[in-house]
Amino acid sequence: MAKKELFQNPIIRWILLHVNAFAVDRSNPGPSAIKTPVKILKKTDLSLIVFPSGTRHSSELKGGALLIAQLTGLPLVPTVYQGPLTFKRLFSRKAVTVDFGEPIYIDRKTKLTAENQAKFDEQMQTAFDQLDKSINPDFKYVDVSKKK
């Protein structure tokens, strides 16, 4: 699942298509933003990588990941990345750490009310925080080169 703007670059589009990515229009998401991943997850053995906040630069979780997990019956697996924060810096030979938390299942019968969504958001955020602290509690998710 990737923002549609990434598909405008022919090289990146080629890479994304070869890793089974599909475009999502974040400014006008529509029902396909949920239907497409649900269909793919039900018909294949592929996994879905999604930022539950809708972007890697936000900490506010949104309901799309919860809804996709509920409709497919598949778990959400909290995952934390600590390493270079830009594509260019991936080639700097800095350490990259990815850690996975315990799967979070959402029963298909659970109504995604504001209260239940808040409960799952808190569970996800707690998992992210624990994973972060277990790797490096001092890691900053801000690209310091942009601050200069």
Phi and psi in degrees as a GROMACS rama.xvg file:
@    title "Ramachandran Plot"
@    xaxis  label "Phi"
@    yaxis  label "Psi"
@TYPE xy
-142.243  149.726  ALA-2
-63.2804  143.432  LYS-3
-61.3649  -25.8985  LYS-4
-61.0287  -30.126  GLU-5
-67.1084  -24.0434  LEU-6
-80.2011  -4.47942  PHE-7
-76.3735  -27.7968  GLN-8
-83.4702  121.567  ASN-9
-60.4775  -35.4516  PRO-10
-70.6901  -47.7634  ILE-11
-65.6011  -38.8499  ILE-12
-58.7602  -44.9277  ARG-13
-58.9449  -45.3162  TRP-14
-62.6997  -49.0614  ILE-15
-60.026  -43.5396  LEU-16
-65.0552  -33.1421  LEU-17
-79.2577  -9.87216  HIS-18
-108.76  18.7438  VAL-19
65.7778  27.3073  ASN-20
-77.7348  156.609  ALA-21
-135.687  153.231  PHE-22
-85.0568  144.996  ALA-23
-130.454  130.52  VAL-24
-86.3593  101.823  ASP-25
-69.2022  -26.0336  ARG-26
-79.2596  -21.743  SER-27
-145.921  70.8045  ASN-28
-63.6569  -44.4751  PRO-29
65.593  174.406  GLY-30
-64.3565  -26.2633  PRO-31
-64.8802  -21.6819  SER-32
-63.3933  -23.6999  ALA-33
-102.926  -44.3977  ILE-34
-62.7783  -41.6143  LYS-35
-61.2664  -52.8561  THR-36
-65.9024  -34.3832  PRO-37
-62.6357  -45.4261  VAL-38
-61.8644  -45.5761  LYS-39
-62.7375  -45.601  ILE-40
-66.9824  -33.5168  LEU-41
-75.1192  -30.812  LYS-42
-97.0726  -10.9398  LYS-43
-131.258  177.959  THR-44
-103.792  20.8699  ASP-45
-76.8189  159.832  LEU-46
-107.294  168.006  SER-47
-122.211  128.946  LEU-48
-102.39  122.711  ILE-49
-144.673  140.056  VAL-50
-85.3283  114.597  PHE-51
-61.1969  -13.3326  PRO-52
-90.1102  -6.10748  SER-53
90.1358  -13.978  GLY-54
-158.582  157.921  THR-55
-80.6944  -2.52316  ARG-56
-106.501  13.6907  HIS-57
-127.268  151.556  SER-58
-108.989  -3.88972  SER-59
-83.8573  117.291  GLU-60
-78.9369  143.725  LEU-61
-112.083  169.302  LYS-62
-85.4039  -7.4413  GLY-63
-59.1285  -46.2163  GLY-64
-63.1132  -39.8021  ALA-65
-61.7002  -46.2036  LEU-66
-63.8703  -43.0767  LEU-67
-61.5762  -44.9794  ILE-68
-62.4153  -41.3285  ALA-69
-66.7099  -45.2053  GLN-70
-68.5165  -28.9182  LEU-71
-93.6628  -19.522  THR-72
76.6285  10.9438  GLY-73
-96.3682  152.568  LEU-74
-80.3294  159.29  PRO-75
-90.1963  131.241  LEU-76
-114.841  105.166  VAL-77
-60.1273  133.241  PRO-78
-136.327  136.693  THR-79
-122.398  134.946  VAL-80
-115.068  129.859  TYR-81
-129.011  119.551  GLN-82
171.667  -163.155  GLY-83
-54.2028  141.006  PRO-84
-99.1034  -1.39743  LEU-85
-128.913  154.645  THR-86
-57.1946  -43.5133  PHE-87
-59.1238  -38.8567  LYS-88
-76.6884  -10.8789  ARG-89
-60.6592  -26.0848  LEU-90
-88.5606  8.69346  PHE-91
-87.1735  3.14186  SER-92
63.6444  28.4576  ARG-93
-84.3515  153.275  LYS-94
-64.117  140.623  ALA-95
-122.365  129.046  VAL-96
-126.548  131.258  THR-97
-124.672  129.947  VAL-98
-129.816  145.193  ASP-99
-115.371  137.668  PHE-100
-94.5674  -174.539  GLY-101
-72.2658  141.069  GLU-102
-61.3956  143.691  PRO-103
-114.759  117.844  ILE-104
-98.1145  142.145  TYR-105
-120.163  113.072  ILE-106
-60.3237  136.675  ASP-107
-60.8594  -24.3212  ARG-108
-84.2674  -11.8732  LYS-109
-69.3758  127.128  THR-110
-79.5543  130.828  LYS-111
-85.4998  64.6558  LEU-112
-71.8472  168.779  THR-113
-57.4368  -39.2769  ALA-114
-66.1799  -46.2515  GLU-115
-67.5672  -38.9217  ASN-116
-62.3081  -41.6715  GLN-117
-61.9271  -37.6084  ALA-118
-63.3894  -46.7616  LYS-119
-68.2852  -38.0856  PHE-120
-59.5711  -43.3723  ASP-121
-65.2793  -41.0642  GLU-122
-62.1669  -43.7442  GLN-123
-64.9927  -46.3921  MET-124
-62.5564  -40.0505  GLN-125
-61.7501  -42.7388  THR-126
-62.7372  -45.0317  ALA-127
-59.0245  -46.7634  PHE-128
-61.9793  -42.4186  ASP-129
-65.509  -42.0375  GLN-130
-63.6307  -44.5945  LEU-131
-56.1544  -49.5709  ASP-132
-65.5158  -33.3099  LYS-133
-70.8263  -26.5449  SER-134
-86.7956  -65.6643  ILE-135
-157.606  102.244  ASN-136
-64.8923  -14.2981  PRO-137
-97.2616  0.770578  ASP-138
-64.28  135.872  PHE-139
-110.792  130.393  LYS-140
-91.7708  32.4408  TYR-141
-118.968  130.064  VAL-142
-73.8077  103.16  ASP-143
-65.0637  -22.8586  VAL-144
-66.3528  -26.7661  SER-145
-79.225  -16.8113  LYS-146
-80.0633  -17.5066  LYS-147
